[in-house]
Amino acid sequence: MAEEFTPEKLAEELRKLRIQDLVLSTVTTLGQLTYAKLEAKDLDQSRLAIDAIAALLPTLEGHVDEAVLRDYRQVLANVRLAYADAVSQQEAPAADV
């Protein structure tokens, strides 16, 4: 039988949570959502996600290993390139008219 989950146990688990882990998880989720929004051609939401990633990454300096931060900066660079590509593809048909 599963152990009962109480508000006290939830509070204890929250106290154990490291903020940098939550920020990394959020950045990962935003990166994944950016690609989904780009696929859906929702450039406004894509741009918002990219801006959020760019805002969050500097907060991790000194709190996570530099190699991890470098990997996440690469994620940011990749989604920025994908966004730029999506913007140029959206503008291209208008130029053909």
N, C-alpha and C positions, 0 to 999 in steps of 0.2 A: 504494500500500500504506500502511496506517495506521501511524503511528509507535508503537513499542512503549511501553507504559506500565509504568514500573518503580516500585518502592517509593520510589526517590529522587525521581522526578518527582512522585509523589503527595505526598511530604513538602514539596517545593517549592511545589506548588499550595496546600497547607494553610497554609504560611507566608504566602502572599499574601492569604489569606482575611481579611476584616475581620469582627470579631465582631459589630459592629452590623448588618452585612448578614445574618449568620446569624440574629440575633435578629429582625430584620424579617421574614425568611422564615418563621421559626417562628411569629411572631404571625399572619402571613397564613394559614399552614396551619391554625393553631388556629381562626381565624375561620371558615374554610371548613368545618372539621370540626364546629364548633359548629352551623352550620346543618344539616349532615347528621344530627347526633345529635338536633337538635330535630325534624327531619322524621321520624326514627325513634322519636320520643317517649322518647328516653333522656335524661331530665332530669338524672340524676346526672352522666353524662359531659359533658353540655352545661355544667353548672355548673362542673365541674372545668376545662374549657377556658376558660371566661370568667374564672375566678379566675387561671388561668395567664397569660392576656393582661394582666389587671390588674396582676399581679406583674412582668411583663416590661417593660411600657411605661415605667415610671419609670427603668429602667436605661439607657434610650436618651437621656435628657435630656442635652444638651451634646455628644452624639455624632452626632446626625442633625439635619438641617434642621428648624426649628420647624414649617414647613408639613407636612412628612412626619409629624411627631409628631402634629400636629393631625388629620391624616387618619386615623391609626391610633387616636386617641382616639375619633373618630367611629365607627370600626368597633366599638370596644368598646361605645360607647353603643348602637349598632344591635343587637348581639347580646344585650345586656342587655334591651333592649325586646322582642326576639323571644322571649327566655327567659321574661320576665314574661308575655307573651301566651300562651305554651305552658302555663305553670303555671296561668294563669286558665282556659284552655280545658279542662285536665285536671280542675280542681276543679269546673267548672260542672255536668257531668253528675251528680256526686255530690250536689250541692245540689238537683237536680230530683227526687230520690227521695223 
